[in-house]
Amino acid sequence: MGQITQLPQLIPADAGKPVRPEAAASQQASRQLALQPSSWSREQADETVRRYTELATVWEGERGGYRPVPLGDALQRGGPWPAGLCLEIGCGTGLLSGLVQQVWPRVVSLDLTWAMLSRSTAPWRVLGDASRLPVPDGSARAVVLADVPLFAAEIVRTLSADGVVVWSNALGEDAPHHVPIATVLETLEDASDAAWSAVMSHAGWGLWAVLRRER
C-alpha cells in the first residue's frame, strides 16, 4: 500500500463535539460499501433519500458551523491542484460548494437527494447516484467527497491519470461515513491497479486526506 503522510493539525478542536448515535452502524455500512461496492442496493438508495429528505431543512443550521472546517483546511494545504473539471459528490445543500469553487471554477455538484440538491445554488447541479456517476471516463481532474460513501471504481473511471481525490470527514473518526484513510487508499489502488499516496491531517473536529496516483 502507498505512503500516508500526516501533516500537523493547525486548527484545534473546540469542546462540544457532536455525537451521532448512528455513527457506529453507519461506519460499518460505509466500510462494507467501500470494500464491496456491489452490495449497494436500491433499498439502500431509497433509505438514503428518505433520511436526507428529512434532514434537508435543518442541515445547514445543525452542521453549517463545523462541516467546512476540514475541507477548507484540505484545500489550503493539500495542493498543488490540477486545473480542470471537479466532481463534488454528495454536495447536499451546497454548504461546501463555495469552498470547492474557489479552487475549481468548473464544478459538477452531484447528490442523490432532491430535497438537499434543490437547496443548493451551485451552478452545475446533477441528481445522481455516486455508484454510477453520469460523467465520461477520465473527464475530471478532481473528485471531492465530504462525508459520503466511497465507490472507488467510479472515482477511478472518471478521474484523469493526474487527478486528485479530496476526502473529508467533518467529525473525524466519529463521523457516520468515516472510512479509515488506509482503506480509502487501498480501494483506490485495487480499483486502478496502480500505486497511490495520501497526505492527511486533522482540522477542528474533522479530518481530511488528499490522494494521488504515484507517477
Steps between C-alpha positions, in 0.01 A plus 500: 500500500615854424638746749279712727663824617339671799530878529476675839159619615479880474134557588426379856186313596259695718299345781148376431557263211163356389431132554307320227333189649482338157873539435618149589243322282546749218879463507466124474268537202730758336805279539312204352396714203858616447627141498196344328332768286277238336314476832339841432130438438190684388368464855810670642469781248134551586576504873777755443260725311238464774745587777656799329163632388412521870830674579496748214318782680733494802824395331679833485368621835625191682823440306593824330743612767736203496469313170705750296798490740684182387425549131616860515825389663547231236456749218749738658772246579446199276606645163630557242177458310452407135281736301186369336165345583421400860231258615350580839331178608229522764479878483177516702371853544818650357646576842853421377460582131632854536825373649543256213427766238778720638748235379312359199268750328347214297324273749231239438315466832319168534261369764256211531231696687299767323387660827866575572611586147209738440629722782840539338592800288793321333498581127528140369281271708427138412261257670686171490641196674871488594510132408427595135643845439342665193828631357740367234813299572804708598307827486573631851824643639367486857237313699388640836326272750391652832325250726363279226528130406805397299464330161866479402452342157276786387747757630785333315291475182410868494833641623785596268834328557643809670181581693454528875250365752408720796345311792349669806323382817361794695493309832821311435511139615155551658332605174218269382664452158858480626715242326864472611733678258698178460180334373428788262854467364472121471173511307631759255809288438292187448263679263777651289770234528740784574688638799353798685620722783317723746561814702267542797438706810242583765323836518250601765287194572570352159765347279592511134720329246617581147583193294694477173630232268873450525683605183 
